Amino acid sequence: MAFISAWLQDRRATLVFDGRSSEPVDIRVGVPQGSPLSPILAILYLAPLYETLAARHPHLSLLGFADDTNILALGLSEASTCHQLEEAWGTCVLWAQTRGLTFAPEKSELIHFTRARRPWQQGLQLGATSITPTESGRFLGVWLDRKLRWGAHLQELRKRLNTQRFALTRLAAKTWGPGLIRARELYTKVVRSTIAFGAPAYHQPTSVGGKPRGLAVRLEKEQNSCLQVVAGAYKATPIRNLEVETLVPPLDLYLNKRVADFEARLDQSGLRVIMDDARLKILRRFGKRGRRGCRRMSLNAATKAFRPTDLDQTQEAIGAWRAQGDSPDEVVTQEWKNRFLASQRGRSLADIQGRTLLEAKKPKEIERALRKHLRRHKKLRKEESSLLIQARTGRIGLRKFLFLRRVPSIATPYCECGEEETVHHVLEGCTNNPGAYELQRKEGPIDTLIRRLQEGDRVRPILRWLMRRLPEYRLALELATD
């Protein structure tokens, strides 16, 4: 009581409007907005309700967050679960009447979690209000569908990502906008954070050396399209190159890290015991009907006797994944390295540099090398960074690449001198590119120019020279000279 009194006594407020402040006013009622006392008082006030429900309905699972209460009823039929929920509603009404409260049944939602082909249709009668079941619902920002396949969450997530990706394309383009490092920061802190929200619930972890599974496969396309915007690259650019250039690991590995961090927090907080008790209640009741001794089984015995659940598979995969290194970040780097080196061994400058960066033995050495590689873009403008990545990957607006992509106006991959028009050929010089000889005289021979492009060292003069040969960079050159 002394703690509560300290927050509610001797409080004063001042109103500020258009730079003018009012005299302090004494506050004698209510709780300060944003005060941590609000949720504490709400929990203390509602705790007796949860205790009453747990005592009178032991087969129900209760979960509350602030003033939202979720009741999970377990049963083999819709009639059974609806009956349990209606009885629990009656208990809530009686408890509220003794405290002068009323609940709003019209705000309640009902979902029958079942993987039957046809959804259950029976609704609830909460007093005078009828509640019809829905196919999906939102809980703490995560959308749950009746089959727990996460289709509803993916649908809602894509709606948000469409808006964020549209904003990203308007802020960062190939030849203007914030630099690559700032554009990368926008993606990792806004877009990727949106993707990763709720990952401990929906993500099916990638096993060691395995391929992405579940929602990560479809969400990976969202990351790929954003990295193309961040890097200012063509859609045909290999994703493995964009991930290295922008220092963004494959999405499924990043989500693995988020799940591993969540599992570690569960162990430290003690919440795993509560989750295991809830799982054991379900396994003992529905794991295998008619099995003798089922109700006396421990959790380990039950998980071995019955078919592994998605949660069992997640914990097993994350346990094996975390055993690969000292920290989740190191495991991400190691798995990223193995995946890149096992992929098709391309011959582009980006592939060669990627193998050079990732061939270090220790994950920490790889992380330092990748961060140093990314810092090369710090002093470059957006158009310079995008052209540098295009030159490294070979996906650039020259005839060889455009011919391979079947651009209508490009009838041949060859330069007018008869050689394939690539970055190496343009910098090497020919009868159609006499300016390359002047560039070599100032900046060094062709081998030096290629090495500088590969390593990102002192590349601005080379990039400026290349821009004058590519029509899509004319606007960038004009803006740079203004």
SVG drawing of the C-alpha trace seen along z (x, -y; Angstrom):
<svg xmlns="http://www.w3.org/2000/svg" viewBox="-30 -31 80 81">
<polyline fill="none" stroke="black" stroke-width="0.4" points="0.0,0.0 2.9,-2.4 4.2,-1.8 0.8,-2.6 0.4,-5.6 3.7,-7.0 2.6,-7.1 -0.9,-8.5 -0.1,-11.3 1.4,-14.7 1.0,-14.8 0.8,-18.0 0.4,-18.6 1.2,-21.5 -0.5,-22.1 1.7,-23.4 0.2,-24.9 1.8,-27.0 4.9,-27.5 2.8,-28.8 2.5,-26.9 -0.3,-26.9 0.0,-27.0 0.6,-23.7 -2.7,-21.8 -3.1,-19.2 -4.1,-15.7 -6.2,-13.9 -7.7,-11.0 -6.5,-8.6 -3.1,-7.2 -0.4,-9.1 -0.5,-8.3 2.3,-5.9 2.9,-5.0 4.0,-1.4 1.6,-1.4 -1.4,-1.0 -0.6,2.6 0.5,3.5 -2.8,2.4 -4.7,4.2 -2.9,7.4 -3.5,7.2 -7.2,6.4 -7.8,9.3 -5.7,11.9 -8.6,13.1 -10.6,13.7 -7.9,16.0 -7.7,17.8 -11.4,18.4 -11.4,19.6 -8.5,22.0 -10.2,23.4 -13.6,23.9 -12.5,24.9 -9.2,26.8 -9.2,28.1 -9.1,24.6 -5.9,22.8 -5.8,19.1 -3.6,16.3 -4.1,12.6 -2.3,9.6 -3.3,6.3 -7.1,6.2 -7.4,8.9 -8.1,12.4 -7.8,15.5 -9.4,18.8 -8.4,22.0 -10.8,25.0 -9.6,28.5 -12.1,31.0 -12.8,33.6 -15.9,31.9 -17.2,28.4 -20.0,29.0 -17.6,29.9 -15.4,26.8 -18.3,24.4 -19.9,25.8 -16.7,25.2 -16.4,21.7 -20.0,20.8 -19.6,22.1 -16.4,20.0 -18.3,17.0 -20.9,17.5 -18.1,17.5 -16.7,14.3 -20.1,12.6 -20.7,13.6 -17.2,12.4 -17.8,9.0 -21.2,8.5 -19.6,8.7 -17.3,5.9 -19.6,3.6 -18.1,4.4 -19.5,5.5 -17.8,7.2 -18.4,6.5 -19.3,9.9 -19.7,8.3 -15.9,7.8 -15.2,11.5 -14.0,13.7 -14.2,17.4 -11.8,19.6 -12.1,23.4 -8.6,24.7 -9.0,27.8 -7.3,29.3 -10.5,30.9 -11.3,30.3 -14.5,28.5 -14.4,25.8 -16.5,26.2 -19.5,23.9 -21.0,24.0 -21.0,20.6 -21.2,19.3 -24.1,17.8 -22.7,15.2 -25.8,13.9 -27.9,12.1 -24.9,12.0 -24.3,14.7 -20.7,15.2 -20.0,16.9 -16.6,18.6 -14.1,16.9 -11.3,18.5 -8.5,16.4 -7.8,13.9 -5.0,11.6 -3.2,12.3 -0.4,9.9 0.3,8.9 0.4,12.5 -2.4,13.8 -3.6,17.3 -5.7,19.4 -7.8,22.4 -5.3,24.9 -2.3,23.1 -0.6,23.1 0.2,19.4 -1.5,18.5 -3.5,15.7 -0.3,14.3 1.5,14.4 -1.4,12.6 -1.5,9.8 2.3,9.6 2.4,9.1 0.0,6.3 2.3,4.4 5.4,5.3 3.8,4.0 3.4,0.6 6.9,0.6 8.5,1.8 6.7,-1.0 8.0,-3.5 11.5,-2.1 11.5,-2.3 10.4,-6.0 13.2,-6.8 16.1,-4.8 16.5,-4.4 19.4,-3.2 20.7,-6.7 19.4,-8.9 18.4,-8.8 20.3,-7.8 23.6,-5.9 23.7,-2.1 24.5,-2.0 21.6,-4.2 19.2,-2.3 20.4,0.9 19.7,-0.5 16.1,-1.3 15.6,2.3 17.1,4.0 15.5,1.8 12.0,1.4 11.2,4.0 13.2,7.0 11.9,6.2 8.4,6.5 9.2,9.8 10.8,11.2 8.0,10.1 6.4,13.3 9.1,15.6 9.4,17.7 5.8,18.7 5.7,19.2 9.2,20.0 10.2,23.6 14.0,23.5 16.4,24.5 18.4,27.5 22.2,27.5 23.2,27.5 19.5,27.7 17.3,25.6 14.7,23.0 11.2,24.3 7.8,23.0 7.0,19.3 10.7,18.5 10.7,19.7 8.0,17.3 9.2,14.4 12.7,14.8 11.4,13.3 10.3,10.2 13.9,9.7 15.3,10.3 13.2,7.6 14.2,5.2 17.9,5.9 17.6,5.2 16.3,1.7 18.9,1.2 21.8,2.2 20.3,0.5 20.8,3.8 19.0,5.6 16.5,8.3 18.8,10.8 21.5,10.2 22.3,13.4 20.9,13.1 24.0,14.6 26.0,11.6 23.5,9.1 23.6,10.6 27.3,10.3 27.4,6.8 24.8,5.5 25.9,7.6 22.4,9.1 22.4,12.9 19.8,15.2 16.5,14.6 15.9,18.2 19.3,18.0 18.4,14.7 15.0,16.0 16.9,19.0 18.8,16.6 15.7,14.9 14.2,18.2 17.4,19.2 17.4,16.0 13.8,16.5 14.5,20.1 17.4,18.7 15.1,16.1 12.6,18.8 15.2,20.8 16.4,17.7 12.9,16.4 11.4,19.7 8.5,19.4 9.4,22.8 8.1,24.5 4.7,23.0 4.7,23.9 5.8,27.5 2.9,27.8 0.4,26.7 1.9,29.1 1.8,32.0 -1.8,31.3 -2.7,31.6 -0.5,34.7 -1.9,36.5 -5.5,35.8 -5.3,36.2 -2.0,37.8 -3.3,41.3 -6.7,42.2 -7.0,45.5 -3.3,45.7 -2.8,47.1 -0.8,44.9 -1.1,41.9 -2.3,39.6 0.7,40.4 3.3,39.8 6.1,37.3 6.8,34.7 9.9,36.6 8.0,39.9 5.0,38.3 7.0,36.6 8.8,39.9 5.6,41.9 3.6,39.6 4.3,38.1 6.6,35.0 4.8,31.7 6.0,28.6 7.3,27.3 9.4,30.5 10.9,30.3 11.7,26.6 13.5,27.2 15.4,30.1 16.5,28.1 17.5,25.1 19.4,27.2 21.5,28.8 21.9,25.4 23.1,23.6 25.6,26.4 27.6,25.3 29.0,22.2 29.4,20.1 26.7,17.6 23.8,17.5 25.6,14.7 28.6,17.0 26.3,19.8 24.6,17.6 28.0,16.5 29.2,20.2 26.0,21.4 26.1,18.5 29.7,19.3 28.9,23.0 25.9,22.1 27.8,19.5 30.8,21.7 28.6,24.7 26.6,22.7 27.5,22.4 31.1,21.1 30.5,18.1 33.3,16.2 32.1,12.7 34.1,10.2 31.4,10.4 31.7,14.2 35.5,14.1 35.4,11.4 32.7,13.2 34.8,16.4 37.7,14.3 35.7,12.8 34.0,16.0 36.9,18.4 38.3,17.3 38.2,20.1 36.7,18.2 33.3,16.6 34.5,13.4 37.2,13.0 34.5,13.3 32.3,10.7 35.2,8.2 36.0,8.8 32.3,8.3 31.9,5.1 35.1,3.7 33.8,4.6 30.5,2.8 32.3,-0.3 33.8,-0.8 30.4,-2.2 30.4,-4.8 32.1,-7.5 30.2,-6.6 27.0,-8.2 24.0,-5.9 24.6,-5.9 28.3,-5.0 27.4,-2.1 24.8,-0.7 27.2,-0.9 30.0,0.7 27.7,3.7 26.6,4.0 30.2,4.0 31.2,6.6 28.3,8.9 28.4,8.4 24.7,7.5 25.2,4.1 23.7,2.1 26.3,3.4 25.5,5.4 26.4,8.9 24.1,8.7 21.3,6.9 21.4,9.4 21.2,12.3 18.1,10.7 16.6,10.4 16.3,6.6 14.5,5.9 16.9,3.1 20.0,5.2 20.6,7.6 24.1,8.8 26.3,9.2 29.3,7.9 30.9,4.5 31.6,2.9 35.1,4.2 33.8,7.7 34.5,8.6 31.8,9.2 30.9,6.0 31.6,6.5 33.1,4.3 36.5,5.9 36.4,5.2 35.2,1.6 37.9,0.8 40.5,2.6 39.8,0.3 39.2,0.9 38.6,-1.1 35.1,-1.9 36.4,-2.9 39.6,-4.9 38.9,-6.8 39.8,-3.7 43.5,-4.3 43.4,-7.7 41.8,-6.2 44.5,-3.5 47.2,-6.2 45.8,-8.1 44.6,-5.2 46.7,-2.2 46.6,0.8 43.6,3.0 44.6,5.5 44.8,2.7 41.4,1.3 39.7,4.7 41.4,5.4 40.2,2.0 36.6,2.7 36.8,6.1 38.0,4.8 36.2,1.5 39.3,-0.5 39.7,-4.0 36.9,-3.2 35.3,-6.7 37.3,-7.7 36.6,-4.4 32.9,-4.6 32.6,-8.1 34.2,-7.1 31.8,-4.1 28.7,-6.3 29.4,-8.4 28.9,-5.2 25.6,-4.2 22.5,-6.2 20.6,-5.4 23.3,-7.3 23.0,-10.6 20.7,-12.2 23.0,-11.2 25.9,-12.9 23.9,-16.0 22.9,-16.1 26.4,-15.5 27.7,-18.5 25.0,-20.9"/>
</svg>
